[in-house]
Amino acid sequence: MDKYDLLQQIGDGTFGSVAKGVHKKTGQLVAVKRMKQKYYTWDECIKLPEVQVLRKLQAHPNVIKLREVVRENNELFFVFEFMDGDLLGVIRKCKQNMPPAQA
Ligand SMILES: Nc1ncnc2c1ncn2[C@@H]1O[C@H](COP(=O)(O)OP(=O)(O)OP(=O)(O)O)[C@@H](O)[C@H]1O
């Protein structure tokens, strides 16, 4: 994970905490999810439902890209492209712009 600088924590869920980060060489913004559980083998990491589902959905334009999965010192990190703004806000804005439903 040396190639990323972590800036600030942006979320804390049941399974992991999420930090905004930046790729040191390219300057690309990322969201790094650090899982709370320890993982002792790579095999158990790639079998995780989160990994399996995200791999299947990667071709979809509306799904955040999973850039890489890193296991380091028995810790597991998911590195996602960074989404600026909040999804609920985007959905609310789209709904406002939709024409009213026909009776
Ligand atoms: N790719 C991203 N870009 C920007 N912010 C993100 C990204 N991924 C997660 N976040 C932020 O981190 C928060 C927590 O994300 P996380 O994936 O841990 O959700 P969760 O469903 O609450 O977690 P868990 O599955 O561990 O319960 C999100 O609500 C969001 O604010």
The ligand as an ORCA input file, in Angstrom:
! r2SCAN-3c Opt
* xyz 0 1
  N     -15.493      4.449     -3.826
  C     -15.829      5.330     -2.899
  N     -15.714      6.656     -3.121
  C     -16.071      7.557     -2.176
  N     -16.538      7.237     -0.950
  C     -16.676      5.927     -0.664
  C     -16.326      4.899     -1.612
  N     -16.563      3.696     -1.037
  C     -17.040      3.956      0.182
  N     -17.101      5.281      0.424
  C     -17.558      5.950      1.660
  O     -17.322      5.093      2.769
  C     -18.563      4.763      3.404
  C     -18.507      3.340      3.914
  O     -18.354      2.476      2.808
  P     -18.479      0.920      2.966
  O     -18.195      0.271      1.675
  O     -17.634      0.495      4.146
  O     -20.031      0.789      3.267
  P     -20.816     -0.069      4.298
  O     -21.831     -0.822      3.496
  O     -21.303      0.860      5.351
  O     -19.726     -1.045      4.906
  P     -19.870     -2.511      5.460
  O     -20.211     -3.377      4.286
  O     -18.499     -2.753      6.024
  O     -20.945     -2.471      6.505
  C     -19.628      5.026      2.341
  O     -20.854      5.315      2.926
  C     -19.058      6.215      1.600
  O     -19.310      7.415      2.332
*
